[in-house]
Amino acid sequence: EPLLAAKRGELRRALAAGHPVDERALDDTEYTGISLALPGFVEKLTWKTFTKTFHRDQATGELRGWNVRMEQTGVGGPAIPRTKDGRPWTWGHYRVYSAAGVARAKPYDQALLIDYGVPSNDFVTRRMRDPLVAVRANDPSVLLGVSYLDFGFFRLMTPTFFLLVRRGALSYVP
């Protein structure tokens, strides 16, 4: 995937040119996440790979999800979740909906918006938003996203771009 080696400007352009994702195509799936364009020392302090999940809540009909910390086995390595209390270590729970009409999501109106503004998250995480697009039209198997902080009256872009590659069916619901 050429995006693995792309610079931030190329990733911004790819995201703006990305394709809409039918949120129903994400129901009960999990993706291998790959951090893009971060300096190596930042990846060593944080992570290069992670899991991002999508789950259709049967009670509310809402698409939601969470991140899973992973053992760092490399981009092509096995997906081994880190555990906490004997269960996959989840964090950063979110809701997912269309970015159309969300003022601070522009210029990514065609994107789905991952919104971390749920009560279980800490103060900073609750301000995180990730516009998410398909790299190829009508193909939800490879997605591209970026993170920004939403402070209500302004948006602060972060250097955090990521690629999501579909791994398969959802394996764990906390």
C-alpha positions, 0 to 999 in steps of 0.5 A: 500500500503506497500510503504506508510511506506517504508524507503528511501532505500526501495523506491529507490529499488522499483523505480529501479525495477519499470515498464515502463509506457505507456505515453498514459495511462496518457492522461487527468488524475489526480492522488492523490499524497502522499509524502513518507519518509519525516519527519513529521515536513517537511510535516507540513511545506509543504504537505502530499497530492497533485494532479498531472495532465497529459494532452495531449496538442492537439496543440503540441501532448506533454504530460504535466501537473501541480501540484495542492495544496490541502487542507490537509484532510489526505491520505484517505480524500476527494480531495479538491483543494485549490483555488487562484482567484477562480480557483484551485491553480496550480504550478510546470508545467511540460512536460513528456517524456521517460527517456531513453537516458537521462544521469542524469536519470540513473538508471531509464531508464525505467521511464517516466521523469517529467521535470519542465524545462518550462519557467513559473517555478522559477529558482529552480523548472526549475531544478526539474526532477521526474523519474516515474514508475508503481509499478505493470507491465502494471498497470498505476493506482499506480505510484512511483516517486522521485525528483532530481535537474538537474544542467546540469553537475550533479544531486542532489537527494532530499529526496522527494519520492512520490506515485501517485494513479489514481483518475480519469479524468482530471477535470481542465486545466489552 
